Every structure is written in C-alpha cells, then in structure tokens.
C-alpha cells in the first residue's frame, strides 16, 4: 500500500507481502524519496516520488555456476603468479652466480 501525505508530511508504506515471491531474488531494502520541484516557468509544484529497491540474488544455480568457480580461480591465479615469480628469481639468481 502506498500513501502520500501533504507537503510537510510524507509517509510511505510498502507491503512486501503483496508481492509475488521469487526463488532467485530477495528484496533486501526499500527506500522512498519524495521531492517537490517548482520551476520558474510554472506556478504549480511538481511532485517526484523515487523508489530504490535493493535486491539480492539467491539462486543456487547462480552460486554454483558463477560464485564458486570465481572464488576458486581467484586464489589459484595468485598461486600461479607467485610460482612464476619464484621460477624467474631462481633463473636470475642462477645466471648471476654462474658468471
């Protein structure tokens, strides 16, 4: 339910229970903002109401296909960088000691 009060008082109530449930998305936060804008050309005020919905993806398929591989590739890439750096340093050190 949405209720808009006077200019001095702005109230919003958002009934999340009326929304359809979704297995992939979860509503985390709902914010609303009411602005009254008066333009130089016009006498009457214009009301702008903005809603900001923050959603969280909660799909098991998304976690299995995107999140899990990304979290396993990230540390392994650093391990490979350190191994290559170590091999490079050993090669440089051997070149210095051979001369």
Secondary structure, 3 states (H helix, E strand, C coil): CCCCCCCCCCCCCCCHHHCCCCCCEEEEEEEEEEEEECCCCCCCCEEEEEEEEEEEECCHHHHHHHHHHHHHHHHHHHHHHHHHHHHHHHHHHHHHHHC
